[in-house]
Amino acid sequence: MINVSIIGGSGYAGGELLRILLNHPKVNIKQITSRQFCNMQVSFAHPNLRKRTNLIFSSPEKLDKTDLIIIALPNGISMSKMKQLINISPKIIDLGADFRIHDQKTFEEWYGQKHTLSKLLKSFIYGIAEIHREKITRSSYVSCGGCEATVSILSLYPLIKNEIIKNNIIIDAKMSSSQAGLRPTHSSHHPERAGSVRSYMPSGHRHTAEIIQELSFFSKNKLNIAISATAIDMVRGLLVTIHTIPEIGITEKDVWKAYRKEYKNEPFIRIIKEKQGIYRYPEPKILQGTNYCDIGFEMDTKTNRLVVIGAIDNLVKGTAGQAVQAMNLMYGFPETMGLEFSGLHPI
């Protein structure tokens, strides 16, 4: 049994972490912090947990020593707190972007701010278990991937590693509203968001940096990756449609072989490619609450394209579930422990 504290527990990611960890047989939640709701029951911020826990939000200034800290703070904050936190806990998992990028210059270019603790950048392992399992197992510090980056990396990794596609890649990402976080903005105001299909970042998405960083480990050539992001009228879930060009002579059988080679033993990766039915390709709706990443593809011989489709729940496989999967590896627990929920249908 390990003691876990959650820093920044009142947001969507913090709430999802708590939901999952309350059902984890090897975890005791020692503290969960919130400035806004300090000394209030966690069920006030997370009403789905009523009668599930009597935990009270504590102040982030009053942290006790613990086995593991999971940080669920907005981007740009954890770097200012990390010196304090590494003295409180021997192991840390950060859900934010502060330690995802290993190069200081690259981080500052994409995030538009100075990194104040760059000496720790290379100490954090990128948190996708499917590509860094052994490193995570040996690591004390893990930085989880961004949700859009996670599904894109998982969808592309076997194709790049096995030289199935050329280097020019276009990712069309459909984003749900929970990806914007708990704090409301003008664009998240219901009359503005409801019913919308809004292209809010047709180029320059900052997750590009971590996708290139992680996939470059498996590519012999420089990668050229572009993302277009669109906000859609959905609370949780993420769908990417990735347009690639296959190498000369590549067949559908080769694509199947690449995915099976890399993912045949992965508990949370499902290759979805049916010949009929409305769910013959990945669909984020049926992934809500699960740690699965569903991946499908279609060969278009007329235009010489390989179209790849990936779907996740952005708050689970894209955030909290990814952290718990990494935690399980760090402590030698079964990798699927606490993450067995299979989703709902219909929903």
C-alpha positions in Angstrom: 0.0 0.0 0.0 1.3 3.4 -0.9 0.3 6.9 0.2 -0.5 9.3 -2.6 -1.2 13.0 -2.5 -2.8 15.0 -5.3 -1.8 18.6 -5.9 -4.5 20.6 -7.6 -7.3 18.3 -6.9 -10.4 20.5 -7.7 -10.0 20.5 -11.5 -11.2 17.9 -13.9 -7.9 16.0 -14.0 -7.7 16.0 -10.2 -11.2 14.7 -9.9 -10.6 12.0 -12.4 -7.4 10.9 -10.6 -9.3 10.8 -7.3 -12.1 8.7 -8.9 -9.7 6.2 -10.2 -7.4 6.0 -7.2 -10.3 5.5 -4.7 -10.9 2.2 -6.5 -7.2 1.2 -6.5 -6.5 -1.6 -4.0 -2.9 -0.5 -3.4 -3.4 3.3 -2.8 -4.3 5.4 0.2 -5.1 9.0 -0.6 -3.2 11.0 2.0 -4.0 14.5 0.9 -5.7 16.3 -1.9 -5.1 20.1 -2.2 -7.1 23.0 -3.5 -6.7 26.7 -2.7 -10.3 27.6 -3.8 -12.0 24.8 -1.8 -9.6 24.4 1.1 -11.2 22.7 4.1 -14.3 21.7 2.1 -15.3 18.2 1.2 -14.0 17.0 -2.2 -17.5 16.0 -3.2 -18.4 19.7 -3.4 -16.1 20.0 -6.5 -16.6 16.4 -7.6 -20.3 15.5 -6.9 -19.9 12.1 -8.5 -17.9 11.1 -5.5 -20.7 11.8 -2.9 -20.8 8.9 -0.4 -17.6 7.5 -2.0 -15.2 9.5 0.2 -15.1 11.9 3.1 -11.8 13.5 2.1 -11.4 17.2 2.7 -9.4 19.5 0.5 -6.2 20.7 2.3 -4.0 23.7 1.7 -1.1 23.2 -0.8 1.1 25.0 1.8 0.5 22.2 4.3 1.9 19.1 2.6 3.0 16.1 4.6 5.7 13.7 3.4 4.2 11.0 1.2 5.3 8.1 -1.2 4.0 9.7 -4.4 2.8 13.2 -5.4 0.7 13.6 -8.6 0.5 17.2 -9.8 -2.7 18.3 -11.6 -1.9 22.0 -11.9 -2.3 24.3 -15.0 0.8 24.5 -17.3 3.6 26.7 -16.0 3.0 26.3 -12.3 4.7 23.0 -11.3 8.2 24.2 -12.3 8.0 26.9 -9.5 7.0 24.3 -6.9 9.1 21.3 -7.9 12.1 22.1 -5.6 9.7 22.0 -2.6 7.9 18.9 -3.8 10.9 16.7 -4.5 11.8 17.1 -0.8 8.4 15.9 0.3 8.1 12.9 -2.0 10.6 10.5 -3.6 8.4 10.0 -6.6 6.5 12.6 -8.6 4.1 12.4 -11.6 3.3 15.7 -13.3 0.2 16.0 -15.5 1.1 19.4 -16.8 3.4 20.5 -19.7 6.3 21.9 -17.6 8.6 18.8 -17.9 7.4 17.1 -21.1 9.9 18.8 -23.3 13.5 17.8 -22.7 15.1 20.8 -24.3 14.8 24.2 -22.7 14.9 26.2 -25.9 12.2 24.1 -27.5 10.0 24.5 -24.4 10.3 28.2 -24.3 9.7 28.5 -28.1 6.4 26.6 -28.0 5.1 27.7 -24.6 6.2 31.3 -24.7 7.7 31.5 -21.2 11.0 31.0 -19.6 11.6 27.6 -17.9 12.7 28.3 -14.3 14.0 24.8 -13.5 15.5 23.6 -16.7 18.1 21.5 -14.9 15.3 19.0 -14.1 14.0 18.7 -17.7 16.0 15.6 -18.5 15.2 13.9 -15.2 11.5 13.4 -16.2 10.5 10.4 -18.3 7.7 11.0 -20.8 4.7 9.1 -19.4 3.4 7.0 -22.3 3.9 3.4 -21.0 3.5 1.9 -24.4 6.8 3.4 -25.6 8.7 4.1 -22.4 7.6 1.2 -20.2 11.1 0.2 -19.0 12.2 3.7 -18.3 9.1 4.5 -16.4 9.6 1.4 -14.3 13.0 2.7 -13.2 12.1 6.3 -12.9 11.3 8.6 -9.9 9.9 11.4 -12.0 7.3 11.1 -14.8 5.7 13.8 -17.0 2.5 12.7 -18.6 1.9 13.5 -22.3 -0.7 16.0 -23.4 -4.0 14.4 -24.4 -3.8 15.3 -28.1 -0.1 14.3 -28.2 -0.8 11.0 -26.5 -3.4 9.7 -29.0 -1.3 11.0 -32.0 1.9 9.4 -30.7 0.2 6.1 -30.1 -1.5 6.1 -33.5 1.7 6.9 -35.4 4.4 5.1 -33.4 4.1 1.7 -35.1 4.0 3.3 -38.6 7.1 5.4 -38.0 9.1 2.7 -36.2 8.4 0.2 -39.0 8.9 2.6 -41.9 5.4 2.4 -43.1 4.8 6.1 -43.9 6.7 9.1 -45.2 7.7 12.0 -42.9 5.0 14.6 -43.8 2.1 14.1 -41.4 -1.0 16.1 -40.9 -3.1 15.6 -37.7 -6.7 16.9 -37.6 -7.8 16.9 -34.0 -11.3 17.2 -32.7 -11.3 18.5 -29.1 -13.9 18.2 -26.4 -14.6 21.1 -24.0 -13.1 19.5 -20.9 -9.7 19.8 -22.5 -9.9 23.5 -21.8 -9.9 22.8 -18.1 -12.2 23.9 -15.3 -11.7 27.7 -15.4 -14.3 29.3 -17.7 -13.4 31.6 -20.6 -15.4 33.5 -23.2 -15.0 30.6 -25.7 -16.2 28.1 -23.2 -19.3 30.1 -22.3 -22.3 27.8 -23.1 -24.0 30.1 -25.7 -20.6 30.3 -27.5 -19.5 26.7 -27.2 -22.8 24.8 -27.6 -23.5 23.5 -31.1 -20.1 24.7 -32.4 -17.5 23.2 -34.6 -14.8 25.9 -34.2 -11.4 25.8 -35.7 -9.4 27.5 -32.9 -5.8 26.5 -33.8 -5.4 25.5 -37.5 -1.7 25.7 -37.1 1.0 26.0 -34.4 -0.4 23.7 -31.8 2.1 23.4 -28.9 1.6 19.6 -28.6 3.5 19.4 -31.9 6.8 19.7 -30.0 6.3 16.7 -27.8 4.9 14.6 -30.7 8.1 15.3 -32.7 10.3 14.8 -29.7 8.9 11.3 -28.9 8.5 10.0 -32.4 11.9 11.2 -33.5 13.4 8.4 -31.3 12.0 5.9 -33.9 12.5 7.8 -37.1 15.6 7.8 -39.3 14.7 11.1 -40.9 13.5 14.5 -39.6 9.7 14.5 -39.0 7.4 17.2 -40.5 4.3 17.2 -38.4 1.4 19.7 -38.5 -1.7 19.8 -36.3 -5.1 21.5 -36.9 -7.3 21.6 -33.8 -11.1 22.0 -33.8 -13.4 22.4 -30.8 -16.5 20.4 -31.0 -19.7 20.1 -28.9 -18.6 17.2 -26.7 -17.7 17.3 -23.0 -15.0 14.6 -23.0 -13.2 12.7 -25.6 -10.7 13.3 -28.4 -10.6 12.1 -32.0 -7.6 12.5 -34.4 -7.8 11.9 -38.1 -4.2 11.7 -39.3 -3.3 12.0 -43.0 -0.1 10.3 -44.1 1.6 9.1 -47.3 2.6 5.4 -47.3 6.1 4.4 -48.5 6.2 2.8 -52.0 4.9 -0.7 -52.0 3.1 -0.6 -48.6 -0.1 -2.6 -48.4 -2.9 -2.9 -45.9 -1.4 -6.1 -44.7 1.9 -4.3 -43.9 0.0 -1.8 -41.8 -1.8 -4.5 -39.9 1.5 -6.3 -39.2 3.1 -3.1 -37.9 0.3 -2.5 -35.4 0.2 -6.1 -34.3 3.9 -6.2 -33.9 4.0 -3.3 -31.5 0.7 -3.6 -29.8 -0.3 -7.2 -29.6 0.4 -7.4 -25.9 -0.7 -3.9 -25.0 -3.6 -4.0 -22.6 -5.0 -0.6 -23.4 -4.5 -0.4 -27.2 -7.3 -1.7 -29.5 -7.1 -1.8 -33.3 -10.6 -1.0 -34.5 -11.3 -1.7 -38.2 -14.6 -3.5 -38.8 -16.3 -4.0 -42.2 -19.7 -2.9 -41.0 -21.6 -1.2 -38.2 -21.5 2.4 -36.9 -18.6 1.7 -34.7 -16.3 0.2 -37.3 -13.8 3.0 -36.6 -12.7 4.5 -33.3 -15.3 6.6 -31.5 -14.5 8.6 -28.4 -18.1 8.5 -27.1 -17.8 4.8 -26.0 -14.4 5.4 -24.5 -15.6 7.8 -21.7 -14.1 6.8 -18.4 -11.8 4.2 -19.9 -8.0 4.0 -20.3 -8.2 2.6 -23.8 -6.7 4.1 -27.0 -8.6 2.9 -30.0 -6.8 3.1 -33.4 -8.2 2.4 -36.9 -7.0 3.1 -40.4 -8.0 3.1 -44.0 -5.9 2.8 -47.2 -6.9 5.2 -50.0 -5.3 3.8 -53.1 -6.9 6.5 -55.3 -5.1 9.4 -53.6 -2.2 7.3 -52.2 -3.1 8.1 -48.5 -3.1 6.1 -45.3 -5.7 7.7 -43.1 -5.2 6.8 -39.4 -8.0 7.4 -36.8 -7.3 7.5 -33.1 -9.6 8.1 -30.1 -9.2 8.4 -26.3 -11.0 9.8 -23.3 -8.8 12.9 -22.8 -9.3 12.8 -19.0 -8.3 9.2 -18.7 -5.8 7.8 -21.2 -4.9 11.4 -22.0 -4.4 12.5 -18.4 -5.3 10.7 -15.1 -5.4 7.1 -16.4 -2.0 7.6 -18.1 -0.7 8.8 -14.7 -2.1 5.7 -12.8 -0.7 3.4 -15.5 2.7 5.0 -14.9 2.3 4.8 -11.2 1.6 1.1 -11.4 4.8 0.6 -13.3 6.8 2.7 -10.9 5.7 0.6 -7.9 5.6 -2.8 -9.5 1.8 -3.2 -9.4 -0.1 -4.9 -12.3 -0.2 -2.3 -15.0 -3.9 -2.5 -15.4 -4.7 -2.2 -11.7 -7.4 0.4 -11.0 -8.0 0.9 -14.8 -10.2 -2.0 -15.6 -13.4 0.0 -16.4 -14.6 -1.0 -19.8 -16.9 2.0 -20.6 -20.6 2.3 -21.2 -22.9 1.6 -24.1 -25.2 3.3 -24.9 -24.2 6.6 -23.4 
